[in-house]
Amino acid sequence: MHDLINDLAKVVSGEFCCRLEDDNSSKISKKARHLSFARRIHDDGTMILKGACEARFLRTLLLFNRSHWQQGRHIGNGVMNNLFLTLKCLRALSLSPDHDVVGLPNSIGDLKHLRYLSLSATSVVRLPDSVSTLYNLQTLLLHECNDLIELPASMMKLINLCHLDITKTKLQEMPSQLGKLTKLHKLTDFFLGKQSGSSINELGKLQHLRGTLRIWNLQNVMDARNAIKANLKGKQLLKELELTWKGDTNDSLHERLILEQLQPHMNIECVSIVGYMGTRFPDWIGDSSFSNIVSLKLIGCKYCSSLPPLGQLVSLKDLLIKELGEIMVVGPEFYGSCTSMRKPFGSLEILTFEGMLKWHEWFFYSEDDIGGAFPRLQKLYINCCPDLTKVLPNCQLPCLTALEIRKCPQLVSLLPSVPSVLIVEVEDNTREVLLEKLSSGMHSLKLGRLKSLDSLLKGCLSTTEEILVRNCDSLESFPLDQCPKLKHVRIHGCPNLQSLSEHEVALGDVTSLCSLDIRDCPHLVSFPKGGLAAPNMTVLRLRNCSKMKSLPEYMDSLLPSLVEISLRRCPELESFPKGGLPCKLESLEVYACKKLINTCSEWTLQKLHSLSHFTIGMCKEVETFPESLRLPPSLCSLKISDLQNLKSLDYRGLQHLTSLRELTIDSCPKLQSLPEEGLPATLTSLKIWALQNLKSLGHKGFQHLTALRELEIESCPMLQSMPEEPLPPLSHLYISGSVLFWKVGVSKRRGKTGTRFSTFLTYISMQHAEVL
């Protein structure tokens, strides 16, 4: 349906609308009024200029870089100068996103009818003063102009400007008399300079501001009385307000007076206060009259010693309190004056405390009188609060589904009662943690750097479905057989783990288990005797288990659903289990498993008719591949990596791979040539990386690879030339770090004799390559 509507739009618009996907300027009609063009990386726009200038009555021009993340050729001022001098009827001009646009010529001021100008995500540093003569301009977009440091000094002349987006720039001050832009509806940011530029009282004249407003560098406000002239309280359409200070102060009272005068209208929905340097917050923060606030962030207010009564904000859903360095106790003042009919934080869903270095106690008060706070809290995050010892020990959190505690070594009391928590993450290296109250209904448990796990695991695993145990030196055995509902298990960085069973006996039924991921457990030697009876397990990953000698027994029968096996850096693994691998296996990776790779002739992969992805790597013994390793014809993707002594690819072992689509050969320093007989003709993607001694791509080259669409050659310094035969119709070509002498010809007709590139090529990048 989308394509049909697109085709209909093209027919209806006829010659008046033109969208170019290549540099064929002859497609531009003189009657065109609206034109868009996707510029290629190595095109500076010259080709399109010739055709565009013929359409002198263009109203819309959208010129952008098709691959804007890739550095290309700058659009020269001369090119744009001619463009602006010719297309004087333009109403809308967009040069974004294109990081190759570094400046604008003064002739931009000749576009007197221009109403819309977008330079977002370009590399402009300054705008020419002539921009201030665009008296009809209504929209100016400079979003993500990361190099922009200055706006035109006479910008106040743009009296019809309604939208000014200057987010994510390097601006430090606003032009003077900005208050004359009385039609502004959207002003994303306002920067206060130290001595020059517009002062904060200029905001008072902009009565129609709406949406989001961020005010920066409030430390530069010398007279607190000017702050009230900003009249934020009168801007009823503002929805989001961010107030930011930088640096330090010796006058906290002055800072509090400024924040007090910047009280917004009661319609405000999101408030952020960053770097505030007063010792206490003004009364309007937390006032119950702000009934529309749904998000509040207090960040870096390092001198505040108490929190405002935020519990009175009846609509508040998301609260972040970060780096308030003087807060020691969170108590009654935090909740405010509430009643049994209105619980404190009655709408709060997400609560985050972070970087509270002196905070040591958080308690509730008069719970019987007000019926309990946080009735709807779903996610609680407490991070990097080193002195915290108590967390709401008597509080009920009936709706909590996610609890994360990190870097709180003094937190020893029981956590709040949580009957339905689903996700728990605890990280600590100095204490034991008690989570018995969290066991009911738990879905996900993440544990890191814990001193002891015994009581924790026994109390929590009966209902848990997902667990991550990370960096726990005390863990010696994991009771996999005591987890009847466990579906996903990840054990990372537990150096003393020796067993996956509490007792050295065969595991019972682990029917629910779907995935098992074990990493960096150097003392784990084997799986329990008798294998894993996990008929639903689909993924098995073992990485950096240096003493692991064997995989689970009877994998072919006990793990019938297994589709992915990844084995990395397990050098003592000797062989696959008796009976072979499960028949449904789709992906197999064997990397840096020396002993296992040495037995590859016994793998019988040819029996795995579902295997589609295979990776082998990091072995010094392999000189020829695949040699005795018989690969299944079902293989679609093959990656050969870090075979230090690989000298040749065996064509006979590759020719029967009739389904192979992707081939990657990476870091095989002794490989000098691809097979003389060629590669499988079904390839659509070929990537050759870091083959330091590769000299030849084979006698056949790429002529027979008629399906090839993607070709990458990187860091092959000895490869001096490419085959003489024409390339297949590539859509992606990347060459880097290879001194290639390559005659290049481009044809506009597919199949023309002598062409090297196809017109279907949509991406090309050559770095450190000589092209003739």
Secondary structure in CASP SS format (residue, H / E / C, confidence):
PFRMAT SS
TARGET T0000
AUTHOR 0000-0000-0000
METHOD secondary structure of the structure
MODEL  1
M C 1.00
H H 1.00
D H 1.00
L H 1.00
I H 1.00
N H 1.00
D H 1.00
L H 1.00
A H 1.00
K H 1.00
V H 1.00
V H 1.00
S H 1.00
G H 1.00
E H 1.00
F H 1.00
C E 1.00
C E 1.00
R E 1.00
L E 1.00
E C 1.00
D C 1.00
D C 1.00
N C 1.00
S H 1.00
S H 1.00
K H 1.00
I C 1.00
S C 1.00
K C 1.00
K C 1.00
A C 1.00
R C 1.00
H E 1.00
L E 1.00
S E 1.00
F E 1.00
A E 1.00
R E 1.00
R C 1.00
I C 1.00
H C 1.00
D C 1.00
D C 1.00
G C 1.00
T H 1.00
M H 1.00
I H 1.00
L H 1.00
K H 1.00
G H 1.00
A H 1.00
C H 1.00
E H 1.00
A C 1.00
R C 1.00
F C 1.00
L C 1.00
R C 1.00
T E 1.00
L E 1.00
L E 1.00
L E 1.00
F E 1.00
N E 1.00
R C 1.00
S C 1.00
H C 1.00
W C 1.00
Q C 1.00
Q C 1.00
G C 1.00
R C 1.00
H C 1.00
I C 1.00
G C 1.00
N H 1.00
G H 1.00
V H 1.00
M H 1.00
N H 1.00
N H 1.00
L H 1.00
F H 1.00
L H 1.00
T H 1.00
L C 1.00
K C 1.00
C C 1.00
L C 1.00
R C 1.00
A E 1.00
L E 1.00
S E 1.00
L C 1.00
S C 1.00
P C 1.00
D E 1.00
H C 1.00
D C 1.00
V C 1.00
V C 1.00
G C 1.00
L C 1.00
P C 1.00
N H 1.00
S H 1.00
I H 1.00
G H 1.00
D H 1.00
L C 1.00
K C 1.00
H C 1.00
L C 1.00
R C 1.00
Y E 1.00
L E 1.00
S E 1.00
L C 1.00
S C 1.00
A C 1.00
T E 1.00
S C 1.00
V C 1.00
V C 1.00
R E 1.00
L C 1.00
P C 1.00
D H 1.00
S H 1.00
V H 1.00
S H 1.00
T H 1.00
L C 1.00
Y C 1.00
N C 1.00
L C 1.00
Q C 1.00
T E 1.00
L E 1.00
L E 1.00
L C 1.00
H C 1.00
E C 1.00
C C 1.00
N C 1.00
D C 1.00
L C 1.00
I C 1.00
E E 1.00
L C 1.00
P C 1.00
A C 1.00
S C 1.00
M H 1.00
M H 1.00
K H 1.00
L C 1.00
I C 1.00
N C 1.00
L C 1.00
C C 1.00
H E 1.00
L E 1.00
D E 1.00
I C 1.00
T C 1.00
K C 1.00
T C 1.00
K C 1.00
L C 1.00
Q C 1.00
E C 1.00
M C 1.00
P C 1.00
S C 1.00
Q C 1.00
L H 1.00
G H 1.00
K H 1.00
L C 1.00
T C 1.00
K C 1.00
L C 1.00
H C 1.00
K E 1.00
L E 1.00
T C 1.00
D E 1.00
F E 1.00
F E 1.00
L C 1.00
G C 1.00
K C 1.00
Q C 1.00
S C 1.00
G C 1.00
S C 1.00
S C 1.00
I H 1.00
N H 1.00
E H 1.00
L H 1.00
G H 1.00
K H 1.00
L C 1.00
Q C 1.00
H C 1.00
L C 1.00
R C 1.00
G E 1.00
T E 1.00
L E 1.00
R E 1.00
I E 1.00
W E 1.00
N C 1.00
L H 1.00
Q H 1.00
N H 1.00
V C 1.00
M C 1.00
D C 1.00
A H 1.00
R H 1.00
N H 1.00
A H 1.00
I H 1.00
K C 1.00
A C 1.00
N C 1.00
L H 1.00
K H 1.00
G H 1.00
K C 1.00
Q C 1.00
L C 1.00
L E 1.00
K E 1.00
E E 1.00
L E 1.00
E E 1.00
L E 1.00
T E 1.00
W C 1.00
K C 1.00
G C 1.00
D C 1.00
T C 1.00
N C 1.00
D C 1.00
S H 1.00
L H 1.00
H H 1.00
E H 1.00
R H 1.00
L H 1.00
I H 1.00
L H 1.00
E H 1.00
Q H 1.00
L C 1.00
Q C 1.00
P C 1.00
H C 1.00
M C 1.00
N C 1.00
I C 1.00
E C 1.00
C E 1.00
V E 1.00
S E 1.00
I E 1.00
V E 1.00
G C 1.00
Y C 1.00
M C 1.00
G C 1.00
T C 1.00
R C 1.00
F C 1.00
P C 1.00
D C 1.00
W C 1.00
I C 1.00
G C 1.00
D C 1.00
S C 1.00
S C 1.00
F C 1.00
S C 1.00
N C 1.00
I C 1.00
V C 1.00
S E 1.00
L E 1.00
K E 1.00
L E 1.00
I E 1.00
G C 1.00
C C 1.00
K C 1.00
Y C 1.00
C C 1.00
S C 1.00
S C 1.00
L C 1.00
P C 1.00
P C 1.00
L H 1.00
G H 1.00
Q H 1.00
L C 1.00
V C 1.00
S C 1.00
L C 1.00
K C 1.00
D E 1.00
L E 1.00
L E 1.00
I E 1.00
K E 1.00
E C 1.00
L C 1.00
G C 1.00
E C 1.00
I C 1.00
M C 1.00
V E 1.00
V E 1.00
G C 1.00
P H 1.00
E H 1.00
F H 1.00
Y H 1.00
G C 1.00
S C 1.00
C C 1.00
T E 1.00
S C 1.00
M C 1.00
R E 1.00
K C 1.00
P C 1.00
F C 1.00
G C 1.00
S C 1.00
L C 1.00
E C 1.00
I E 1.00
L E 1.00
T E 1.00
F E 1.00
E E 1.00
G C 1.00
M C 1.00
L C 1.00
K C 1.00
W C 1.00
H C 1.00
E E 1.00
W E 1.00
F C 1.00
F C 1.00
Y C 1.00
S C 1.00
E H 1.00
D H 1.00
D H 1.00
I H 1.00
G C 1.00
G C 1.00
A C 1.00
F C 1.00
P C 1.00
R C 1.00
L C 1.00
Q C 1.00
K E 1.00
L E 1.00
Y E 1.00
I E 1.00
N E 1.00
C C 1.00
C C 1.00
P C 1.00
D C 1.00
L C 1.00
T C 1.00
K E 1.00
V E 1.00
L C 1.00
P C 1.00
N C 1.00
C C 1.00
Q E 1.00
L C 1.00
P C 1.00
C C 1.00
L C 1.00
T C 1.00
A E 1.00
L E 1.00
E E 1.00
I E 1.00
R E 1.00
K C 1.00
C C 1.00
P C 1.00
Q C 1.00
L C 1.00
V C 1.00
S C 1.00
L C 1.00
L C 1.00
P C 1.00
S E 1.00
V C 1.00
P C 1.00
S C 1.00
V C 1.00
L C 1.00
I E 1.00
V E 1.00
E E 1.00
V E 1.00
E E 1.00
D C 1.00
N C 1.00
T C 1.00
R C 1.00
E E 1.00
V C 1.00
L C 1.00
L C 1.00
E H 1.00
K H 1.00
L H 1.00
S C 1.00
S C 1.00
G C 1.00
M C 1.00
H C 1.00
S E 1.00
L E 1.00
K E 1.00
L E 1.00
G E 1.00
R C 1.00
L C 1.00
K C 1.00
S E 1.00
L C 1.00
D H 1.00
S H 1.00
L H 1.00
L H 1.00
K H 1.00
G H 1.00
C H 1.00
L C 1.00
S C 1.00
T C 1.00
T C 1.00
E C 1.00
E E 1.00
I E 1.00
L E 1.00
V E 1.00
R E 1.00
N C 1.00
C C 1.00
D C 1.00
S C 1.00
L C 1.00
E C 1.00
S E 1.00
F C 1.00
P C 1.00
L H 1.00
D H 1.00
Q H 1.00
C C 1.00
P C 1.00
K C 1.00
L C 1.00
K C 1.00
H E 1.00
V E 1.00
R E 1.00
I E 1.00
H E 1.00
G C 1.00
C C 1.00
P C 1.00
N C 1.00
L C 1.00
Q C 1.00
S E 1.00
L C 1.00
S C 1.00
E C 1.00
H C 1.00
E C 1.00
V C 1.00
A C 1.00
L C 1.00
G C 1.00
D E 1.00
V C 1.00
T C 1.00
S C 1.00
L C 1.00
C C 1.00
S E 1.00
L E 1.00
D E 1.00
I E 1.00
R E 1.00
D C 1.00
C C 1.00
P C 1.00
H C 1.00
L C 1.00
V C 1.00
S C 1.00
F C 1.00
P C 1.00
K C 1.00
G C 1.00
G C 1.00
L C 1.00
A E 1.00
A C 1.00
P C 1.00
N C 1.00
M C 1.00
T C 1.00
V E 1.00
L E 1.00
R E 1.00
L E 1.00
R E 1.00
N C 1.00
C C 1.00
S C 1.00
K C 1.00
M C 1.00
K C 1.00
S C 1.00
L C 1.00
P C 1.00
E C 1.00
Y C 1.00
M H 1.00
D H 1.00
S H 1.00
L H 1.00
L C 1.00
P C 1.00
S C 1.00
L C 1.00
V C 1.00
E E 1.00
I E 1.00
S E 1.00
L E 1.00
R E 1.00
R C 1.00
C C 1.00
P C 1.00
E C 1.00
L C 1.00
E C 1.00
S C 1.00
F C 1.00
P C 1.00
K C 1.00
G C 1.00
G C 1.00
L C 1.00
P C 1.00
C C 1.00
K C 1.00
L C 1.00
E C 1.00
S E 1.00
L E 1.00
E E 1.00
V E 1.00
Y E 1.00
A C 1.00
C C 1.00
K H 1.00
K H 1.00
L H 1.00
I H 1.00
N H 1.00
T C 1.00
C H 1.00
S H 1.00
E H 1.00
W C 1.00
T C 1.00
L H 1.00
Q H 1.00
K H 1.00
L C 1.00
H C 1.00
S C 1.00
L C 1.00
S C 1.00
H E 1.00
F E 1.00
T E 1.00
I E 1.00
G E 1.00
M C 1.00
C C 1.00
K C 1.00
E C 1.00
V C 1.00
E C 1.00
T E 1.00
F E 1.00
P C 1.00
E C 1.00
S C 1.00
L C 1.00
R C 1.00
L C 1.00
P C 1.00
P C 1.00
S C 1.00
L C 1.00
C C 1.00
S E 1.00
L E 1.00
K E 1.00
I E 1.00
S E 1.00
D C 1.00
L C 1.00
Q C 1.00
N C 1.00
L C 1.00
K C 1.00
S E 1.00
L E 1.00
D C 1.00
Y H 1.00
R H 1.00
G H 1.00
L H 1.00
Q C 1.00
H C 1.00
L C 1.00
T C 1.00
S C 1.00
L C 1.00
R C 1.00
E E 1.00
L E 1.00
T E 1.00
I E 1.00
D E 1.00
S C 1.00
C C 1.00
P C 1.00
K C 1.00
L C 1.00
Q C 1.00
S E 1.00
L C 1.00
P C 1.00
E C 1.00
E C 1.00
G C 1.00
L C 1.00
P C 1.00
A C 1.00
T C 1.00
L C 1.00
T C 1.00
S E 1.00
L E 1.00
K E 1.00
I E 1.00
W E 1.00
A C 1.00
L C 1.00
Q C 1.00
N C 1.00
L C 1.00
K C 1.00
S E 1.00
L C 1.00
G C 1.00
H C 1.00
K C 1.00
G C 1.00
F C 1.00
Q C 1.00
H C 1.00
L C 1.00
T C 1.00
A C 1.00
L C 1.00
R C 1.00
E E 1.00
L E 1.00
E E 1.00
I E 1.00
E E 1.00
S C 1.00
C C 1.00
P C 1.00
M C 1.00
L C 1.00
Q C 1.00
S E 1.00
M C 1.00
P C 1.00
E C 1.00
E C 1.00
P C 1.00
L C 1.00
P C 1.00
P C 1.00
L C 1.00
S C 1.00
H E 1.00
L E 1.00
Y E 1.00
I E 1.00
S E 1.00
G C 1.00
S C 1.00
V C 1.00
L C 1.00
F E 1.00
W E 1.00
K C 1.00
V C 1.00
G C 1.00
V E 1.00
S C 1.00
K C 1.00
R C 1.00
R C 1.00
G C 1.00
K C 1.00
T C 1.00
G C 1.00
T C 1.00
R C 1.00
F E 1.00
S C 1.00
T C 1.00
F C 1.00
L C 1.00
T C 1.00
Y E 1.00
I E 1.00
S E 1.00
M E 1.00
Q E 1.00
H C 1.00
A C 1.00
E E 1.00
V E 1.00
L C 1.00
END
